[in-house]
Amino acid sequence: MPTIYYPGCETEELPFYTCDPCEEYESARVRSVFFVTAAYYAILQANPLSLALWQAGILSEDIVIIPKVVGALDAPDPITGTGYGDDLETNLGRDYTLTWRDPNYKNNCNFYNSLAHKNGVYYVGYRTSTQSAISDKTVTPDARAPITENIEDNVEWNGSAKWRSRFQPCPFDTPAGVFSCFGLQN
């Protein structure tokens, strides 16, 4: 005899909430930004704590790191659509914007000009004090270097990466040594 069931879109159970009164607070500020190619994203997501995966991705140029920035990730309001049946509305996701300022102005003009035309090529990630996170969708990057009239201001790159997702990026422990300033030699 058949059974009656009522399928829904949300098939995952709500995970348990974790209350840890001993957990240390995470300090704010985006301190580093990185980009991961779509081809390497699943590899890195499988074990983002693996220093070997990070190093391999950097050497293959599937991971690009901007090690020393100041920035922020906004907390956007949800984008809602028409609800059906008894639902007033449907949550379609959020439009995230990660912004940063990079003081390495002179030698990065070609990098930022090229990055600004890489729509849908990269996922973006960022580092706070001890945690890192990666977007779950590819991004639309942009960069510009405004020059003010104040002679005491620095000229710096103002970068941004935008994406739409239903999910906030989840943090993971930042692998040691990955976000240091380094160079690659051929």
Buried (B, 14 or more C-beta within 10 A) or exposed (E): EEEEEEEEEEEEEEEEEEEEEEEEEEEEEBBBBBBBBEEBBEBBBEEBEBEEBBBBBBEEEBBBBBBBBEBBBEEEEEBEEEEEEEEEEEEEBBBBBBBBBBEBBEEBEEBBEEBBEBEEBBBBBBBBEEBBBBBBBBBBBBBEBEEEEEEEEEEBBBBBBBBBEEEBBEBBEBBEEBBEEEEEEE
